[in-house]
Amino acid sequence: MGQETATSSLSGRLGRLTAIAAGLWLVFALPAYWLAGFNGLEGLSIAGLLCLVPGLLTMFLASLMPSDNNSNLMMTTVLGGTGLRMLFVLVGTMVVNSVRPQLGFRGFIVWLLAFYLAMLLAETLMVLKPGNEKADLKTSHSQKP
């Protein structure tokens, strides 16, 4: 039963991170189209995938760590996730710039930076607060001062 809870918690966290990425894509889609047309939408989509994949991998690796509130372990997970994301995005950016150089700054790099920062924030918050937010809200409202 403990394994089911861990699996459902992991799938919930992966789902939330994917939903955040999809929401960001929807928010950025119209400005990307205004700035660079269809190249902007293509660059936005590539940027979203370049930032989502290492985030999902970090969430998976964080779920394999012991669940005690060890601050050193959490910091290692956050810094490791940041390094993984940076390496993945850097290599991906070099590949995209060599394959599709016409995307340029307004069509790709701007959206990569926006996605990178937003997904890094979301991933860090989810690693530092791995518990169920709904359960936390219920317990905080049920406690009397």
Beta strands, then each sheet from edge to edge (+ up, - down):
end
